[in-house]
């Protein structure tokens, strides 16, 4: 895997221009995930609450059905804020009405969400079956495509696709993408490209990025990310 680093200021400028994501462009009640406090919880306490999640997300958060995301090894801050989004959502709104997550999150307290997030973050991601990497997807992820206005994904998600870029803000809720199921990633990018509710700064930014991607580019990036082995936990 190449690890060529993008120039972070250039990448961020491109993302912000694409998304209209200067602070004044966000909705008045958006949740700003660009600078957050670290999320801490009790993983042991979260295990019991997380048991029901296995129906979709698999044992220990390793999803078997690729339309569902694997949660094992995901960043606790990202998981917590996603749960908070689902808990706050209108379950009758178009995007949320198609998801079981608002109902699942409705009964969780803030402590529950922190504990569940800590539990899944502590789990090891199992390696997916080996699949060939997609060279186009790798290039788009690491370098973007200036001619098409596509910023490099690594500017936020890191050169190793394991979370915030080393040269960026470590206190930002950007998810780990490596080893995630390609069908889920394709669906998520298509949601961002469409009319996904803009709950957080991540949604504003990703809407701007995703609308620069055609179907082939989305599939290429998703396939490449899915081919990456999970990082070992230390």
Protein Blocks (a to p, Z undefined) as FASTA:
>chain_A
ZZbdcdfklmmmmmmmmnopafklpcfkbccfkbccdddddfklmmmmmmmmmmmnoghh
iafblkbccfehpafklmmmmmmmmmmpcfkbmklmmpcklmmmmmpcfklmmmmmmmmm
mpccdddddddddfklmmmmmnopmknopacfklmnopnlnaccfklcfkbccddfehpa
fklmmmmmmmmmmmcdcfbfklmmmmmmmmmpcfklmmmmmmmmmmpccdddZZ
